[in-house]
Amino acid sequence: MGRSTVQATIGSGTESIFTPSVYALTDPEATGKFPAPTHITSLRGRFCEQAHAGEGVRARGTLEKIVSSSGIGYRLIIGENPTDYLIVTR
């Protein structure tokens, strides 16, 4: 859908030790015109285990719309662009 920035709390990071790493988000707030994602996903090892459950994060990446039989969702893909980041804020 495009480039997006999100602030959220990590709800679960149990899949963050693997590649692709997946972080489930709680209370996500996206900046700009795009909806907030429910997950952050990365295929790059540098984002593995960078954040843990309960920590606040700010991330920038590419927003993807996920359409499945259970509905529509959104995820933020980080690591495909040199300006992507995942920063622990609290």
Rosetta blueprint (number, residue, H / E / L):
1 M L
2 G E
3 R E
4 S E
5 T E
6 V E
7 Q E
8 A E
9 T E
10 I E
11 G E
12 S E
13 G E
14 T E
15 E E
16 S L
17 I L
18 F L
19 T L
20 P L
21 S E
22 V E
23 Y E
24 A E
25 L E
26 T E
27 D E
28 P E
29 E E
30 A E
31 T L
32 G L
33 K L
34 F L
35 P L
36 A L
37 P L
38 T L
39 H E
40 I E
41 T E
42 S E
43 L L
44 R L
45 G H
46 R H
47 F H
48 C L
49 E L
50 Q L
51 A L
52 H L
53 A L
54 G L
55 E L
56 G E
57 V E
58 R E
59 A E
60 R E
61 G E
62 T E
63 L E
64 E E
65 K E
66 I E
67 V E
68 S E
69 S L
70 S L
71 G E
72 I E
73 G E
74 Y E
75 R E
76 L E
77 I E
78 I E
79 G L
80 E L
81 N L
82 P L
83 T L
84 D L
85 Y E
86 L E
87 I E
88 V E
89 T L
90 R L
